Amino acid sequence: MQRWHETVKYTIDLKGVFILNNSNTPFIISDDPAIHTNKFHIRRLRSTNFGIQNSGMILTMPLSPRMAVMFYDGDVYTVPDKNGFKLTMSSDADVKALNELQYLKANANIYFADWNKLEIIREEFCDIVERRLPVHFRLNLLVPVEGKEGVFKMADDQSANPAGRSMIHIESVSFQPRSWPSQLRFRSKMFGYSDGSSAGLLRHQWAIEAGMDKRNKVKL
């Protein structure tokens, strides 16, 4: 929670919309409803190794069966159908794409408003259950690289308890949805920032924090 408090300022660059659901499919919600994902990394880079600082970030969460909120990297995505801060979603497929995120992220419970939808909810969940991840975070043991001061590498034996200096690295493990809302589209010209380090492609706010400038701006 402290870490999130310290990094909130680095999300102010995200664009946001309230999604009004006019489809025949209501939003569902889970017991772990706040979603962080990245269509750009998953679709274009074929990678699930991303954090809140990386280009292509998406945050979304349902607020009711008929309303959700979504924040996204405006240097990577565009939502041409939005009206100010409002986006009307009329396609069942688009709503189901957001519901799929709840199925994938849920810890133990899914909540929905209409009990008559029970069998539909059950079928949808069973359809994706094999793609749910057993964990969403992984702890990695890092040990010093011999002869290189301040440089660490992944330990060969992750169960070891080495003497001397070592570090624990927390790695997020991200699920891969099969579909995305059609209104969330890639820009024809996408940009991020990179200095060639393992931090990868960064959004503008994080690039500034890392001391980067327009010379580090790259076309994606």
N, C-alpha and C positions, 0 to 999 in steps of 0.2 A: 504493500500500500504506500509506503514511503517512496519507493522507487517511482511509482506512478505519479505521485504528487510532484516529484522533481522533474518529470518529463512531460507533464501536461502542456507546458509552454511550447513544446516542439510539435504539437499537433494543431496549433492555431492556423497553420497554412492549409489545412485540409478544407475542401469545399463540402457543403452539406445540403441534404434535402430531407424533408418529411415526405414519406411515401404514403399516399392514400390508396387503399386497396378497394378497387371497384370490381374485382373479379368474382367468380363464383367460389373461389377457394380462400378461406380465411387464413390469416397468419396463425401459426402455432408458436409456442414459446417453451423453452426448456428450463431446467434448474441451473443452467450455466449459459445465460442468453447473450452475453456480450461477445460478439464475433470479431476477431481480427484475422483477416485473410489478405491475399495478394494475387489477384488475377494475372497481373503482368509477370510475376515470378513463376507462377504455376503454368501459365499457358505459353509465354514467350521464352522464358529462360529454362523451363523444365526443371524448376528447383522449388523445394519447400523450405529452403534455408533463408528466412527473412525475419526481420524484426520491425519494430514500430518506426525505426529511422529510415527504412529503405523506400526507394521509389516504388510506386504502385500500391501503397497501403490502402486498405479498405476496412472501415469499422461499420458495423451495422447491428441493429437490435430491434426486435418487434416491441411495440408499446401497447398494442391492443390487437384484437383480431382484424381490425381495419386500418391500422396505422403502424408504421415502422419508421426508423430513422437510419440514414446512411451518410457516412463521411468518406471522402475519397481524395486521392492525389490528383489535383487539377492539372498537373503537368503531364500526366499519363492518360487520364480518362476524361471523357466528356459525357454529359447527360443532356442531349439536345432537346429532349421532350419536356424538361422541367419548366415550370412557370414560377420564376422567383425562387423561393425555397420550397416549392411544392412540386411533387411528381405524382401524377395519377397512374396507377398500375392496373390495367384492365385484363391483362393476359394471365390465365391460370398457370401457364408454364413459367412466367416470371415470378409469380408468388411462390410456386413450388420450388423454384431455385433458391429463394431465401429460406423457405421452410427446411430444405435439405441441410442447410448450415446448422439449423437447430438440432436435427436428428444426429448429425455428425459430432456436434459439440456436447450434447447432453451427457450429464453424469449418470443419472438414474431415472429421471422423470421427464415426460413430455406433457404439457398442459394445453388444452383446447377448450373452446367455448361450447360447442354443439355436440352432445353425446351421440347424436345420430351419425356423426362422422367417425365414430370409433373404429369401425372396420376399415375405413379408408386410411385412417392414421396408422393402424396396425400394419396394413399392407405396404404403405409407403416406408415405414420404418424397417420392416423385414427386407425390403428391396435394397436398402443401403447398409444393413447391419454388418455385413462382412467388410465394409470399408471403414468402419469406425476404428479409431486408434485405441489401444489399451492404455496409453499414457499420452499426455500432452506436453510433458517436460522430461528432459533427460539430463542426469548429472554426469559430467565428464571429469575425470581426474587428469590434470595437466602437471607435468614435471619439467624441471629446467633442462634446456638443451646444453649439453656439456660444451664449455668453451665459449658460450654466447651469453653474456650477462643480460639478464632481464628477458630472455627469450624462452618461451615454454612450448612444449609439444604434448600431444595426447599420449598418455601412458599406455604401454603395451598391455599391462595387466590392470584393468580397471577396478579390480577388487583389492589391489595392493594397498598397504598403508606405509608409504615410503618415509624414510627418515629425512629430516631436513625440509627444505622449502618445497611446497607444492600448492596447487590451486584447484578449486572446484569451479567448473564452468557449467552454468545452467543453459541448456540448449532447448529452445522450443521445438516441438514436433508438430508440424502442421498437416491437417487433413487436406484432401484434394476433392473438391466438389466436382460433379459431372457436368453441371451447367451453371450459367450465370444469368442474371437479369439482362434481357436484350437491350434495355435502355442505357446500361453502363457500357460505353463503347471506348475503344482505344482512340486516342487522338491521331490524326494523320502525322503530326510532328510531336514526338514525345521527348522529354528531357529529364535528365538526372545529373548528379554530380559524383565524380569519382577521382580519387588520388592513386588508384591502383592497389590499394590495400585490401585486406580481407573483409573490411567493412562493407564492401560492395557499392552498389549505386545508392546514393543518399538523396533525400529530398532537400529542398532549399534550406529550411530551418536548421537541419542537422549539419548540412554542409558549412553553414556559417559558423556553427559551434566548433566544427573541426578545423576552422581556419582556411576553408576553401573559398575561392572566388570564381569569377566568370571564366577563368582559364581552365577550371576543373569541370565546366559544364559540358556534358556530352549528349549527343543525339542518340536516342534509344532505337 
